[in-house]
Amino acid sequence: MRIIAGTARGRRIFSVSKNLPVKPISDRIKQSLFDILRPRITGAIMLDLFAGTGNVSLEALSRGAQKTVMVDREPACIKNIHRNLEHLGFADRAKVLRGDVLKPLDWLLPYSDNEGYDIIFMGPPYRDINNKMLAFSQPALANVASARLLAPNGIIVLQTHKTEEFDVPQGLEIYRVEKYGDTLVHFLRAAQPLKEDSHV
């Protein structure tokens, strides 16, 4: 894995053991994702849940994000993210936290200076180490919504397996979906008020 663009373009990203329940984002999906996010990245405060290797946050920092907050529950992932941050020189613009995304997330708001996050990325693993299908998107998305972690004009990016179903929490809406093989990437934002029909 490598950084695709920005100040650290071409630099290596260290990975973690394949025995860990981590779903690394492919270079193809990452390239497409950041093409879509380009207008939002510079100066953004980003939250990366199920951070894994930190791949998405590291790419965001390379491309000009102001700050990223990365959360994972695996100690090996936390250690590896710190290694990548030091290796790439981004440690002063990132916060790495050990936590369970499937539990309440209110504690994460202060790390955004209580203003909410401009981009929240969630790439939960699809399967556990025994190849059993997981379904983390629903509870994780509900926790993000109930904790009100999104900035007023912020977005949530959720990567799921194409067969995984989830309900959109009240107050949010999906405004874009991209498909990459077996992977779907959903873009969510605060629900927009319905426009009344105009009468001329």
Rosetta constraint file for C-alpha pairs under 8 A:
AtomPair CA 1 CA 12 HARMONIC 6.06 0.50
AtomPair CA 1 CA 13 HARMONIC 5.28 0.50
AtomPair CA 1 CA 14 HARMONIC 7.18 0.50
AtomPair CA 1 CA 15 HARMONIC 7.48 0.50
AtomPair CA 1 CA 27 HARMONIC 7.61 0.50
AtomPair CA 2 CA 9 HARMONIC 7.66 0.50
AtomPair CA 2 CA 10 HARMONIC 5.64 0.50
AtomPair CA 2 CA 11 HARMONIC 5.42 0.50
AtomPair CA 2 CA 12 HARMONIC 4.42 0.50
AtomPair CA 2 CA 13 HARMONIC 5.19 0.50
AtomPair CA 3 CA 8 HARMONIC 6.24 0.50
AtomPair CA 3 CA 9 HARMONIC 5.05 0.50
AtomPair CA 3 CA 10 HARMONIC 5.21 0.50
AtomPair CA 3 CA 11 HARMONIC 5.48 0.50
AtomPair CA 3 CA 12 HARMONIC 6.57 0.50
AtomPair CA 3 CA 13 HARMONIC 7.00 0.50
AtomPair CA 3 CA 55 HARMONIC 7.96 0.50
AtomPair CA 3 CA 58 HARMONIC 7.42 0.50
AtomPair CA 3 CA 59 HARMONIC 5.73 0.50
AtomPair CA 3 CA 62 HARMONIC 7.56 0.50
AtomPair CA 4 CA 9 HARMONIC 5.27 0.50
AtomPair CA 4 CA 10 HARMONIC 5.98 0.50
AtomPair CA 4 CA 27 HARMONIC 7.98 0.50
AtomPair CA 4 CA 31 HARMONIC 7.23 0.50
AtomPair CA 4 CA 59 HARMONIC 7.06 0.50
AtomPair CA 5 CA 9 HARMONIC 4.40 0.50
AtomPair CA 5 CA 10 HARMONIC 7.23 0.50
AtomPair CA 5 CA 59 HARMONIC 7.28 0.50
AtomPair CA 5 CA 62 HARMONIC 6.87 0.50
AtomPair CA 5 CA 63 HARMONIC 6.55 0.50
AtomPair CA 6 CA 59 HARMONIC 7.79 0.50
AtomPair CA 6 CA 62 HARMONIC 4.77 0.50
AtomPair CA 6 CA 63 HARMONIC 4.50 0.50
AtomPair CA 6 CA 64 HARMONIC 7.45 0.50
AtomPair CA 7 CA 62 HARMONIC 5.07 0.50
AtomPair CA 7 CA 63 HARMONIC 6.68 0.50
AtomPair CA 8 CA 62 HARMONIC 5.43 0.50
AtomPair CA 8 CA 88 HARMONIC 6.83 0.50
AtomPair CA 9 CA 62 HARMONIC 7.33 0.50
AtomPair CA 11 CA 88 HARMONIC 7.53 0.50
AtomPair CA 13 CA 53 HARMONIC 7.84 0.50
AtomPair CA 13 CA 55 HARMONIC 7.07 0.50
AtomPair CA 13 CA 84 HARMONIC 6.19 0.50
AtomPair CA 14 CA 53 HARMONIC 7.22 0.50
AtomPair CA 14 CA 80 HARMONIC 7.05 0.50
AtomPair CA 14 CA 83 HARMONIC 7.77 0.50
AtomPair CA 14 CA 84 HARMONIC 6.24 0.50
AtomPair CA 15 CA 53 HARMONIC 5.80 0.50
AtomPair CA 15 CA 80 HARMONIC 7.23 0.50
AtomPair CA 16 CA 20 HARMONIC 7.35 0.50
AtomPair CA 16 CA 52 HARMONIC 7.95 0.50
AtomPair CA 16 CA 53 HARMONIC 6.66 0.50
AtomPair CA 16 CA 76 HARMONIC 7.31 0.50
AtomPair CA 16 CA 77 HARMONIC 6.68 0.50
AtomPair CA 16 CA 80 HARMONIC 6.88 0.50
AtomPair CA 18 CA 22 HARMONIC 7.62 0.50
AtomPair CA 19 CA 129 HARMONIC 6.16 0.50
AtomPair CA 20 CA 129 HARMONIC 6.69 0.50
AtomPair CA 21 CA 125 HARMONIC 6.06 0.50
AtomPair CA 21 CA 127 HARMONIC 7.03 0.50
AtomPair CA 21 CA 128 HARMONIC 5.32 0.50
AtomPair CA 21 CA 129 HARMONIC 5.85 0.50
AtomPair CA 22 CA 50 HARMONIC 7.93 0.50
AtomPair CA 22 CA 52 HARMONIC 5.67 0.50
AtomPair CA 22 CA 124 HARMONIC 7.53 0.50
AtomPair CA 22 CA 125 HARMONIC 5.38 0.50
AtomPair CA 23 CA 52 HARMONIC 7.35 0.50
AtomPair CA 23 CA 123 HARMONIC 7.02 0.50
AtomPair CA 23 CA 124 HARMONIC 6.77 0.50
AtomPair CA 23 CA 125 HARMONIC 4.77 0.50
AtomPair CA 23 CA 126 HARMONIC 6.98 0.50
AtomPair CA 24 CA 52 HARMONIC 7.08 0.50
AtomPair CA 24 CA 53 HARMONIC 7.28 0.50
AtomPair CA 24 CA 55 HARMONIC 7.55 0.50
AtomPair CA 25 CA 29 HARMONIC 6.56 0.50
AtomPair CA 25 CA 30 HARMONIC 6.33 0.50
AtomPair CA 25 CA 55 HARMONIC 7.50 0.50
AtomPair CA 25 CA 56 HARMONIC 7.71 0.50
AtomPair CA 25 CA 123 HARMONIC 7.73 0.50
AtomPair CA 26 CA 30 HARMONIC 6.06 0.50
AtomPair CA 27 CA 31 HARMONIC 5.95 0.50
AtomPair CA 28 CA 32 HARMONIC 6.34 0.50
AtomPair CA 29 CA 33 HARMONIC 5.92 0.50
AtomPair CA 29 CA 180 HARMONIC 7.04 0.50
AtomPair CA 30 CA 34 HARMONIC 6.16 0.50
AtomPair CA 30 CA 56 HARMONIC 7.34 0.50
AtomPair CA 31 CA 35 HARMONIC 6.22 0.50
AtomPair CA 32 CA 36 HARMONIC 6.43 0.50
AtomPair CA 33 CA 37 HARMONIC 6.19 0.50
AtomPair CA 34 CA 38 HARMONIC 5.58 0.50
AtomPair CA 37 CA 41 HARMONIC 6.23 0.50
AtomPair CA 38 CA 42 HARMONIC 7.79 0.50
AtomPair CA 40 CA 44 HARMONIC 6.63 0.50
AtomPair CA 40 CA 118 HARMONIC 7.90 0.50
AtomPair CA 41 CA 60 HARMONIC 6.57 0.50
AtomPair CA 41 CA 63 HARMONIC 6.87 0.50
AtomPair CA 41 CA 64 HARMONIC 6.28 0.50
AtomPair CA 41 CA 65 HARMONIC 5.29 0.50
AtomPair CA 42 CA 63 HARMONIC 6.88 0.50
AtomPair CA 42 CA 64 HARMONIC 4.59 0.50
AtomPair CA 42 CA 65 HARMONIC 4.90 0.50
AtomPair CA 42 CA 66 HARMONIC 6.94 0.50
AtomPair CA 43 CA 64 HARMONIC 6.16 0.50
AtomPair CA 43 CA 65 HARMONIC 4.73 0.50
AtomPair CA 43 CA 66 HARMONIC 4.41 0.50
AtomPair CA 43 CA 67 HARMONIC 7.70 0.50
AtomPair CA 44 CA 64 HARMONIC 7.81 0.50
AtomPair CA 44 CA 65 HARMONIC 4.75 0.50
AtomPair CA 44 CA 66 HARMONIC 5.27 0.50
AtomPair CA 44 CA 67 HARMONIC 6.73 0.50
AtomPair CA 44 CA 117 HARMONIC 7.83 0.50
AtomPair CA 44 CA 118 HARMONIC 5.75 0.50
AtomPair CA 44 CA 119 HARMONIC 7.16 0.50
AtomPair CA 45 CA 65 HARMONIC 6.49 0.50
AtomPair CA 45 CA 66 HARMONIC 5.74 0.50
AtomPair CA 45 CA 67 HARMONIC 4.91 0.50
AtomPair CA 45 CA 68 HARMONIC 5.80 0.50
AtomPair CA 45 CA 69 HARMONIC 7.97 0.50
AtomPair CA 45 CA 112 HARMONIC 6.91 0.50
AtomPair CA 45 CA 117 HARMONIC 5.42 0.50
AtomPair CA 45 CA 118 HARMONIC 5.43 0.50
AtomPair CA 45 CA 119 HARMONIC 6.72 0.50
AtomPair CA 46 CA 57 HARMONIC 7.52 0.50
AtomPair CA 46 CA 65 HARMONIC 7.47 0.50
AtomPair CA 46 CA 67 HARMONIC 6.27 0.50
AtomPair CA 46 CA 68 HARMONIC 4.58 0.50
AtomPair CA 46 CA 69 HARMONIC 6.19 0.50
AtomPair CA 46 CA 117 HARMONIC 5.56 0.50
AtomPair CA 46 CA 118 HARMONIC 5.90 0.50
AtomPair CA 46 CA 119 HARMONIC 4.80 0.50
AtomPair CA 46 CA 120 HARMONIC 5.77 0.50
AtomPair CA 46 CA 121 HARMONIC 7.65 0.50
AtomPair CA 47 CA 68 HARMONIC 5.75 0.50
AtomPair CA 47 CA 69 HARMONIC 4.82 0.50
AtomPair CA 47 CA 70 HARMONIC 6.05 0.50
AtomPair CA 47 CA 71 HARMONIC 7.89 0.50
AtomPair CA 47 CA 117 HARMONIC 6.34 0.50
AtomPair CA 47 CA 119 HARMONIC 6.32 0.50
AtomPair CA 47 CA 120 HARMONIC 4.66 0.50
AtomPair CA 47 CA 121 HARMONIC 6.24 0.50
AtomPair CA 48 CA 54 HARMONIC 7.80 0.50
AtomPair CA 48 CA 56 HARMONIC 7.58 0.50
AtomPair CA 48 CA 57 HARMONIC 6.52 0.50
AtomPair CA 48 CA 68 HARMONIC 7.15 0.50
AtomPair CA 48 CA 69 HARMONIC 6.06 0.50
AtomPair CA 48 CA 70 HARMONIC 4.71 0.50
AtomPair CA 48 CA 71 HARMONIC 6.20 0.50
AtomPair CA 48 CA 120 HARMONIC 5.95 0.50
AtomPair CA 48 CA 121 HARMONIC 4.91 0.50
AtomPair CA 48 CA 122 HARMONIC 6.17 0.50
AtomPair CA 49 CA 70 HARMONIC 6.15 0.50
AtomPair CA 49 CA 71 HARMONIC 5.04 0.50
AtomPair CA 49 CA 72 HARMONIC 6.54 0.50
AtomPair CA 49 CA 101 HARMONIC 6.78 0.50
AtomPair CA 49 CA 120 HARMONIC 7.52 0.50
AtomPair CA 49 CA 121 HARMONIC 6.19 0.50
AtomPair CA 49 CA 122 HARMONIC 4.98 0.50
AtomPair CA 49 CA 123 HARMONIC 6.96 0.50
AtomPair CA 49 CA 124 HARMONIC 7.73 0.50
AtomPair CA 50 CA 70 HARMONIC 7.80 0.50
AtomPair CA 50 CA 71 HARMONIC 5.96 0.50
AtomPair CA 50 CA 72 HARMONIC 4.95 0.50
AtomPair CA 50 CA 73 HARMONIC 7.68 0.50
AtomPair CA 50 CA 101 HARMONIC 7.19 0.50
AtomPair CA 50 CA 122 HARMONIC 6.24 0.50
AtomPair CA 50 CA 123 HARMONIC 5.95 0.50
AtomPair CA 50 CA 124 HARMONIC 5.52 0.50
AtomPair CA 50 CA 125 HARMONIC 7.84 0.50
AtomPair CA 51 CA 55 HARMONIC 7.60 0.50
AtomPair CA 51 CA 56 HARMONIC 7.80 0.50
AtomPair CA 51 CA 57 HARMONIC 7.91 0.50
AtomPair CA 51 CA 70 HARMONIC 5.62 0.50
AtomPair CA 51 CA 71 HARMONIC 5.59 0.50
AtomPair CA 51 CA 72 HARMONIC 5.47 0.50
AtomPair CA 51 CA 77 HARMONIC 7.88 0.50
AtomPair CA 51 CA 122 HARMONIC 7.72 0.50
AtomPair CA 51 CA 123 HARMONIC 7.35 0.50
AtomPair CA 52 CA 72 HARMONIC 6.45 0.50
AtomPair CA 52 CA 77 HARMONIC 5.51 0.50
AtomPair CA 52 CA 78 HARMONIC 7.84 0.50
AtomPair CA 52 CA 81 HARMONIC 7.72 0.50
AtomPair CA 53 CA 77 HARMONIC 6.06 0.50
AtomPair CA 53 CA 80 HARMONIC 6.48 0.50
AtomPair CA 53 CA 81 HARMONIC 5.66 0.50
AtomPair CA 54 CA 58 HARMONIC 5.92 0.50
AtomPair CA 54 CA 70 HARMONIC 7.05 0.50
AtomPair CA 54 CA 81 HARMONIC 5.61 0.50
AtomPair CA 54 CA 84 HARMONIC 7.81 0.50
AtomPair CA 55 CA 59 HARMONIC 6.26 0.50
AtomPair CA 56 CA 60 HARMONIC 6.27 0.50
AtomPair CA 57 CA 61 HARMONIC 6.16 0.50
AtomPair CA 57 CA 68 HARMONIC 6.18 0.50
AtomPair CA 57 CA 70 HARMONIC 7.40 0.50
AtomPair CA 58 CA 62 HARMONIC 6.18 0.50
AtomPair CA 58 CA 85 HARMONIC 7.53 0.50
AtomPair CA 58 CA 90 HARMONIC 7.86 0.50
AtomPair CA 59 CA 63 HARMONIC 6.28 0.50
AtomPair CA 60 CA 64 HARMONIC 6.39 0.50
AtomPair CA 60 CA 65 HARMONIC 5.41 0.50
AtomPair CA 61 CA 65 HARMONIC 4.74 0.50
AtomPair CA 61 CA 66 HARMONIC 7.01 0.50
AtomPair CA 61 CA 67 HARMONIC 7.07 0.50
AtomPair CA 61 CA 68 HARMONIC 7.34 0.50
AtomPair CA 61 CA 90 HARMONIC 7.13 0.50
AtomPair CA 61 CA 93 HARMONIC 7.73 0.50
AtomPair CA 66 CA 93 HARMONIC 6.71 0.50
AtomPair CA 67 CA 93 HARMONIC 4.88 0.50
AtomPair CA 67 CA 94 HARMONIC 5.52 0.50
AtomPair CA 67 CA 95 HARMONIC 7.99 0.50
AtomPair CA 68 CA 93 HARMONIC 6.65 0.50
AtomPair CA 68 CA 94 HARMONIC 4.86 0.50
AtomPair CA 68 CA 95 HARMONIC 6.41 0.50
AtomPair CA 69 CA 94 HARMONIC 5.76 0.50
AtomPair CA 69 CA 95 HARMONIC 4.72 0.50
AtomPair CA 69 CA 96 HARMONIC 5.96 0.50
AtomPair CA 69 CA 97 HARMONIC 7.45 0.50
AtomPair CA 69 CA 111 HARMONIC 7.34 0.50
AtomPair CA 70 CA 94 HARMONIC 7.53 0.50
AtomPair CA 70 CA 95 HARMONIC 6.18 0.50
AtomPair CA 70 CA 96 HARMONIC 4.83 0.50
AtomPair CA 70 CA 97 HARMONIC 6.07 0.50
AtomPair CA 71 CA 96 HARMONIC 6.10 0.50
AtomPair CA 71 CA 97 HARMONIC 4.89 0.50
AtomPair CA 71 CA 98 HARMONIC 5.63 0.50
AtomPair CA 71 CA 99 HARMONIC 6.00 0.50
AtomPair CA 71 CA 100 HARMONIC 7.89 0.50
AtomPair CA 71 CA 101 HARMONIC 7.65 0.50
AtomPair CA 72 CA 77 HARMONIC 6.85 0.50
AtomPair CA 72 CA 78 HARMONIC 6.65 0.50
AtomPair CA 72 CA 97 HARMONIC 6.72 0.50
AtomPair CA 72 CA 98 HARMONIC 5.21 0.50
AtomPair CA 72 CA 99 HARMONIC 5.64 0.50
AtomPair CA 72 CA 100 HARMONIC 6.74 0.50
AtomPair CA 72 CA 101 HARMONIC 7.53 0.50
AtomPair CA 73 CA 77 HARMONIC 7.78 0.50
AtomPair CA 73 CA 78 HARMONIC 7.77 0.50
AtomPair CA 73 CA 98 HARMONIC 5.04 0.50
AtomPair CA 73 CA 99 HARMONIC 4.85 0.50
AtomPair CA 73 CA 100 HARMONIC 5.39 0.50
AtomPair CA 73 CA 101 HARMONIC 7.89 0.50
AtomPair CA 74 CA 78 HARMONIC 6.46 0.50
AtomPair CA 74 CA 98 HARMONIC 7.25 0.50
AtomPair CA 75 CA 79 HARMONIC 6.20 0.50
AtomPair CA 75 CA 98 HARMONIC 7.27 0.50
AtomPair CA 76 CA 80 HARMONIC 6.15 0.50
AtomPair CA 77 CA 81 HARMONIC 6.07 0.50
AtomPair CA 78 CA 82 HARMONIC 6.39 0.50
AtomPair CA 78 CA 96 HARMONIC 6.79 0.50
AtomPair CA 78 CA 97 HARMONIC 7.32 0.50
AtomPair CA 78 CA 98 HARMONIC 6.79 0.50
AtomPair CA 79 CA 83 HARMONIC 6.37 0.50
AtomPair CA 80 CA 84 HARMONIC 6.26 0.50
AtomPair CA 81 CA 85 HARMONIC 6.15 0.50
AtomPair CA 81 CA 96 HARMONIC 7.49 0.50
AtomPair CA 82 CA 86 HARMONIC 6.21 0.50
AtomPair CA 82 CA 91 HARMONIC 7.40 0.50
AtomPair CA 82 CA 96 HARMONIC 7.38 0.50
AtomPair CA 83 CA 87 HARMONIC 6.04 0.50
AtomPair CA 84 CA 88 HARMONIC 6.08 0.50
AtomPair CA 85 CA 89 HARMONIC 5.81 0.50
AtomPair CA 85 CA 90 HARMONIC 4.94 0.50
AtomPair CA 85 CA 91 HARMONIC 4.89 0.50
AtomPair CA 85 CA 94 HARMONIC 7.86 0.50
AtomPair CA 86 CA 90 HARMONIC 6.38 0.50
AtomPair CA 86 CA 91 HARMONIC 5.65 0.50
AtomPair CA 90 CA 94 HARMONIC 6.69 0.50
AtomPair CA 91 CA 95 HARMONIC 7.75 0.50
AtomPair CA 101 CA 105 HARMONIC 6.85 0.50
AtomPair CA 101 CA 140 HARMONIC 5.85 0.50
AtomPair CA 101 CA 143 HARMONIC 7.65 0.50
AtomPair CA 102 CA 136 HARMONIC 7.31 0.50
AtomPair CA 102 CA 139 HARMONIC 5.89 0.50
AtomPair CA 102 CA 140 HARMONIC 5.35 0.50
AtomPair CA 102 CA 143 HARMONIC 7.15 0.50
AtomPair CA 103 CA 140 HARMONIC 7.89 0.50
AtomPair CA 103 CA 143 HARMONIC 7.03 0.50
AtomPair CA 104 CA 143 HARMONIC 5.65 0.50
AtomPair CA 104 CA 147 HARMONIC 7.27 0.50
AtomPair CA 105 CA 109 HARMONIC 7.92 0.50
AtomPair CA 105 CA 143 HARMONIC 6.03 0.50
AtomPair CA 105 CA 144 HARMONIC 6.50 0.50
AtomPair CA 105 CA 147 HARMONIC 5.80 0.50
AtomPair CA 106 CA 146 HARMONIC 7.99 0.50
AtomPair CA 106 CA 147 HARMONIC 4.67 0.50
AtomPair CA 106 CA 148 HARMONIC 7.67 0.50
AtomPair CA 106 CA 149 HARMONIC 7.62 0.50
AtomPair CA 108 CA 112 HARMONIC 7.48 0.50
AtomPair CA 108 CA 149 HARMONIC 7.48 0.50
AtomPair CA 109 CA 113 HARMONIC 7.07 0.50
AtomPair CA 109 CA 114 HARMONIC 5.21 0.50
AtomPair CA 109 CA 115 HARMONIC 7.43 0.50
AtomPair CA 109 CA 116 HARMONIC 6.23 0.50
AtomPair CA 109 CA 147 HARMONIC 7.66 0.50
AtomPair CA 109 CA 148 HARMONIC 7.87 0.50
AtomPair CA 109 CA 149 HARMONIC 5.79 0.50
AtomPair CA 110 CA 114 HARMONIC 4.66 0.50
AtomPair CA 110 CA 115 HARMONIC 7.97 0.50
AtomPair CA 112 CA 116 HARMONIC 5.44 0.50
AtomPair CA 112 CA 117 HARMONIC 6.10 0.50
AtomPair CA 115 CA 151 HARMONIC 6.10 0.50
AtomPair CA 116 CA 148 HARMONIC 7.42 0.50
AtomPair CA 116 CA 149 HARMONIC 4.89 0.50
AtomPair CA 116 CA 150 HARMONIC 4.74 0.50
AtomPair CA 116 CA 151 HARMONIC 4.02 0.50
AtomPair CA 116 CA 152 HARMONIC 7.55 0.50
AtomPair CA 116 CA 154 HARMONIC 7.96 0.50
AtomPair CA 117 CA 149 HARMONIC 6.12 0.50
AtomPair CA 117 CA 150 HARMONIC 4.97 0.50
AtomPair CA 117 CA 151 HARMONIC 4.92 0.50
AtomPair CA 117 CA 154 HARMONIC 6.35 0.50
AtomPair CA 118 CA 150 HARMONIC 6.57 0.50
AtomPair CA 118 CA 151 HARMONIC 5.42 0.50
AtomPair CA 118 CA 153 HARMONIC 6.88 0.50
AtomPair CA 118 CA 154 HARMONIC 4.13 0.50
AtomPair CA 118 CA 155 HARMONIC 6.28 0.50
AtomPair CA 119 CA 150 HARMONIC 7.58 0.50
AtomPair CA 119 CA 154 HARMONIC 5.64 0.50
AtomPair CA 119 CA 155 HARMONIC 5.15 0.50
AtomPair CA 119 CA 156 HARMONIC 5.85 0.50
AtomPair CA 119 CA 157 HARMONIC 7.38 0.50
AtomPair CA 120 CA 150 HARMONIC 7.37 0.50
AtomPair CA 120 CA 154 HARMONIC 7.88 0.50
AtomPair CA 120 CA 155 HARMONIC 6.38 0.50
AtomPair CA 120 CA 156 HARMONIC 4.65 0.50
AtomPair CA 120 CA 157 HARMONIC 6.10 0.50
AtomPair CA 121 CA 156 HARMONIC 5.92 0.50
AtomPair CA 121 CA 157 HARMONIC 4.77 0.50
AtomPair CA 121 CA 158 HARMONIC 6.08 0.50
AtomPair CA 122 CA 156 HARMONIC 7.71 0.50
AtomPair CA 122 CA 157 HARMONIC 6.18 0.50
AtomPair CA 122 CA 158 HARMONIC 4.88 0.50
AtomPair CA 122 CA 159 HARMONIC 6.24 0.50
AtomPair CA 123 CA 158 HARMONIC 6.17 0.50
AtomPair CA 123 CA 159 HARMONIC 4.95 0.50
AtomPair CA 123 CA 160 HARMONIC 7.02 0.50
AtomPair CA 124 CA 136 HARMONIC 6.29 0.50
AtomPair CA 124 CA 137 HARMONIC 6.75 0.50
AtomPair CA 124 CA 159 HARMONIC 7.15 0.50
AtomPair CA 124 CA 160 HARMONIC 7.27 0.50
AtomPair CA 125 CA 134 HARMONIC 7.12 0.50
AtomPair CA 125 CA 136 HARMONIC 7.73 0.50
AtomPair CA 126 CA 133 HARMONIC 5.95 0.50
AtomPair CA 126 CA 134 HARMONIC 5.32 0.50
AtomPair CA 126 CA 135 HARMONIC 7.08 0.50
AtomPair CA 126 CA 160 HARMONIC 7.17 0.50
AtomPair CA 126 CA 161 HARMONIC 6.37 0.50
AtomPair CA 127 CA 131 HARMONIC 5.17 0.50
AtomPair CA 127 CA 132 HARMONIC 5.16 0.50
AtomPair CA 127 CA 133 HARMONIC 4.44 0.50
AtomPair CA 127 CA 134 HARMONIC 5.09 0.50
AtomPair CA 128 CA 132 HARMONIC 5.40 0.50
AtomPair CA 128 CA 133 HARMONIC 6.73 0.50
AtomPair CA 128 CA 134 HARMONIC 6.72 0.50
AtomPair CA 135 CA 164 HARMONIC 6.75 0.50
AtomPair CA 136 CA 140 HARMONIC 6.07 0.50
AtomPair CA 137 CA 141 HARMONIC 5.86 0.50
AtomPair CA 137 CA 158 HARMONIC 7.68 0.50
AtomPair CA 137 CA 160 HARMONIC 7.23 0.50
AtomPair CA 137 CA 166 HARMONIC 6.70 0.50
AtomPair CA 138 CA 142 HARMONIC 6.20 0.50
AtomPair CA 138 CA 165 HARMONIC 7.87 0.50
AtomPair CA 138 CA 166 HARMONIC 5.08 0.50
AtomPair CA 138 CA 167 HARMONIC 6.57 0.50
AtomPair CA 139 CA 143 HARMONIC 6.12 0.50
AtomPair CA 140 CA 144 HARMONIC 6.30 0.50
AtomPair CA 141 CA 145 HARMONIC 6.24 0.50
AtomPair CA 141 CA 168 HARMONIC 7.80 0.50
AtomPair CA 141 CA 169 HARMONIC 7.32 0.50
AtomPair CA 142 CA 146 HARMONIC 6.12 0.50
AtomPair CA 142 CA 169 HARMONIC 5.98 0.50
AtomPair CA 143 CA 147 HARMONIC 6.08 0.50
AtomPair CA 144 CA 148 HARMONIC 6.34 0.50
AtomPair CA 144 CA 149 HARMONIC 5.95 0.50
AtomPair CA 144 CA 150 HARMONIC 7.80 0.50
AtomPair CA 145 CA 149 HARMONIC 6.82 0.50
AtomPair CA 145 CA 150 HARMONIC 7.73 0.50
AtomPair CA 145 CA 169 HARMONIC 6.65 0.50
AtomPair CA 145 CA 171 HARMONIC 7.91 0.50
AtomPair CA 145 CA 172 HARMONIC 7.86 0.50
AtomPair CA 150 CA 154 HARMONIC 5.58 0.50
AtomPair CA 150 CA 155 HARMONIC 6.96 0.50
AtomPair CA 150 CA 156 HARMONIC 7.75 0.50
AtomPair CA 151 CA 155 HARMONIC 7.93 0.50
AtomPair CA 152 CA 190 HARMONIC 7.56 0.50
AtomPair CA 153 CA 189 HARMONIC 7.54 0.50
AtomPair CA 153 CA 190 HARMONIC 7.59 0.50
AtomPair CA 154 CA 189 HARMONIC 6.51 0.50
AtomPair CA 154 CA 190 HARMONIC 7.82 0.50
AtomPair CA 155 CA 187 HARMONIC 6.80 0.50
AtomPair CA 155 CA 188 HARMONIC 5.57 0.50
AtomPair CA 155 CA 189 HARMONIC 4.73 0.50
AtomPair CA 155 CA 190 HARMONIC 7.65 0.50
AtomPair CA 156 CA 186 HARMONIC 7.98 0.50
AtomPair CA 156 CA 187 HARMONIC 5.79 0.50
AtomPair CA 156 CA 188 HARMONIC 4.96 0.50
AtomPair CA 156 CA 189 HARMONIC 6.28 0.50
AtomPair CA 157 CA 185 HARMONIC 6.75 0.50
AtomPair CA 157 CA 186 HARMONIC 5.72 0.50
AtomPair CA 157 CA 187 HARMONIC 4.78 0.50
AtomPair CA 157 CA 188 HARMONIC 6.42 0.50
AtomPair CA 158 CA 185 HARMONIC 5.62 0.50
AtomPair CA 158 CA 186 HARMONIC 5.08 0.50
AtomPair CA 158 CA 187 HARMONIC 6.56 0.50
AtomPair CA 158 CA 188 HARMONIC 7.96 0.50
AtomPair CA 159 CA 183 HARMONIC 6.93 0.50
AtomPair CA 159 CA 184 HARMONIC 5.80 0.50
AtomPair CA 159 CA 185 HARMONIC 4.47 0.50
AtomPair CA 159 CA 186 HARMONIC 6.37 0.50
AtomPair CA 160 CA 164 HARMONIC 6.43 0.50
AtomPair CA 160 CA 183 HARMONIC 5.83 0.50
AtomPair CA 160 CA 184 HARMONIC 5.32 0.50
AtomPair CA 160 CA 185 HARMONIC 6.42 0.50
AtomPair CA 160 CA 186 HARMONIC 7.93 0.50
AtomPair CA 161 CA 182 HARMONIC 5.85 0.50
AtomPair CA 161 CA 183 HARMONIC 4.78 0.50
AtomPair CA 161 CA 184 HARMONIC 6.04 0.50
AtomPair CA 162 CA 182 HARMONIC 5.30 0.50
AtomPair CA 162 CA 183 HARMONIC 5.34 0.50
AtomPair CA 162 CA 184 HARMONIC 5.51 0.50
AtomPair CA 168 CA 172 HARMONIC 6.47 0.50
AtomPair CA 168 CA 173 HARMONIC 6.65 0.50
AtomPair CA 168 CA 174 HARMONIC 7.67 0.50
AtomPair CA 169 CA 173 HARMONIC 8.00 0.50
AtomPair CA 171 CA 190 HARMONIC 5.80 0.50
AtomPair CA 171 CA 191 HARMONIC 5.22 0.50
AtomPair CA 172 CA 188 HARMONIC 6.50 0.50
AtomPair CA 172 CA 189 HARMONIC 5.57 0.50
AtomPair CA 172 CA 190 HARMONIC 4.49 0.50
AtomPair CA 172 CA 191 HARMONIC 4.57 0.50
AtomPair CA 173 CA 188 HARMONIC 5.38 0.50
AtomPair CA 173 CA 189 HARMONIC 5.65 0.50
AtomPair CA 173 CA 190 HARMONIC 6.18 0.50
AtomPair CA 173 CA 191 HARMONIC 4.96 0.50
AtomPair CA 173 CA 192 HARMONIC 7.75 0.50
AtomPair CA 174 CA 186 HARMONIC 6.67 0.50
AtomPair CA 174 CA 187 HARMONIC 5.68 0.50
AtomPair CA 174 CA 188 HARMONIC 4.33 0.50
AtomPair CA 174 CA 189 HARMONIC 6.65 0.50
AtomPair CA 175 CA 186 HARMONIC 7.92 0.50
AtomPair CA 175 CA 187 HARMONIC 5.93 0.50
AtomPair CA 175 CA 188 HARMONIC 5.83 0.50
AtomPair CA 175 CA 189 HARMONIC 7.18 0.50
AtomPair CA 176 CA 186 HARMONIC 6.06 0.50
AtomPair CA 176 CA 187 HARMONIC 5.11 0.50
AtomPair CA 176 CA 188 HARMONIC 7.28 0.50
AtomPair CA 177 CA 184 HARMONIC 6.77 0.50
AtomPair CA 177 CA 185 HARMONIC 5.59 0.50
AtomPair CA 177 CA 186 HARMONIC 4.54 0.50
AtomPair CA 177 CA 187 HARMONIC 6.14 0.50
AtomPair CA 178 CA 184 HARMONIC 5.76 0.50
AtomPair CA 178 CA 185 HARMONIC 5.15 0.50
AtomPair CA 178 CA 186 HARMONIC 6.63 0.50
AtomPair CA 179 CA 183 HARMONIC 5.91 0.50
AtomPair CA 179 CA 184 HARMONIC 4.62 0.50
AtomPair CA 179 CA 185 HARMONIC 6.43 0.50
AtomPair CA 180 CA 184 HARMONIC 6.22 0.50
